[in-house]
């Protein structure tokens, strides 16, 4: 399925990664991906520390068995 960047941009953020890190959202992301094709997550400043959103997104995707469709700024879109 081909998706345009505009389609991904229009997605609402439904997972917020904060000071508790990616470990705190793995179950939530897994649950959302079981119900939706795409899930958008935002990496808040407290979660990022010195790490960029791309690295955090890749780590999170690996933990939940998902694919990172796109990262932009501090957000990432995942698909199962």
C-alpha positions in Angstrom: 0.0 0.0 0.0 1.5 3.3 -1.1 1.2 6.1 1.4 2.0 9.7 0.8 3.9 11.8 3.3 0.8 14.0 3.7 -1.2 10.9 4.8 1.4 10.2 7.5 1.5 13.8 8.6 -2.3 13.8 9.1 -2.1 10.9 11.5 -2.8 11.8 15.2 -0.1 11.0 17.7 -1.6 8.2 20.0 1.6 7.1 21.8 3.8 9.5 23.8 7.2 8.4 25.0 8.2 10.3 28.0 10.7 10.1 30.9 9.9 6.4 31.6 11.3 5.6 28.1 10.3 3.2 25.4 10.0 0.3 27.8 6.9 2.0 29.3 5.1 2.1 25.9 5.9 -1.3 24.3 2.6 -2.9 25.4 0.6 0.1 24.4 2.2 0.3 20.9 1.7 -3.5 20.4 -2.0 -3.2 21.4 -2.6 -0.2 19.0 -0.8 -2.0 16.1 -3.1 -5.0 16.6 -6.1 -2.7 15.9 -4.7 -0.2 13.4 -2.5 -0.2 10.3 -0.4 2.8 11.4 0.5 4.3 14.8 2.2 7.6 15.3 4.4 8.1 18.4 6.0 11.3 19.7 9.3 11.2 21.6 9.2 13.9 24.3 12.3 15.7 25.4 12.5 13.6 28.6 12.7 10.4 26.6 15.2 11.6 24.1 18.1 12.7 26.4 21.0 12.6 24.0 19.4 10.1 21.6 17.7 11.1 18.4 14.2 10.1 17.5 15.3 7.8 14.7 17.4 5.6 17.0 14.6 5.5 19.6 12.1 4.6 16.9 14.3 1.8 15.5 14.8 0.4 19.0 11.0 0.6 19.8 10.1 -1.0 16.5 12.5 -3.9 17.1 11.0 -4.5 20.6 7.4 -4.8 19.2 8.1 -6.4 15.9 7.1 -3.4 13.9 8.5 -1.4 11.0 9.3 2.3 11.1 7.5 3.9 8.1 8.8 7.4 8.7 10.5 9.6 11.3 10.1 13.3 11.2 11.3 15.6 13.9 10.4 14.0 17.2 7.7 11.7 15.8 7.7 8.3 14.2 5.1 6.2 12.3 5.0 2.5 12.9 3.3 -0.4 11.0 3.0 -4.1 11.8 
